[in-house]
Amino acid sequence: MHLDVDERLELTEEHASAHDDGPGTPLLRLGNGLTGLRERVEQLGGAVSFDSRSGFRVDAEVPAP
């Protein structure tokens, strides 16, 4: 399995993404970990998305400090 992580800071937002090349799954269920991550990102005024169709991917954006 291979994991790619990307982070970049722009003037108004910070973007982070992580994605692996695993088999993926057609049905994504958010457990405590992913739900907690979403809550923390939203508390910072950001947004997060998850995709598990081809491997697993997490994308998050938060306002720059």
Order of alpha helices (4+ residues) and beta strands (2+ residues): beta-beta-alpha-beta-beta
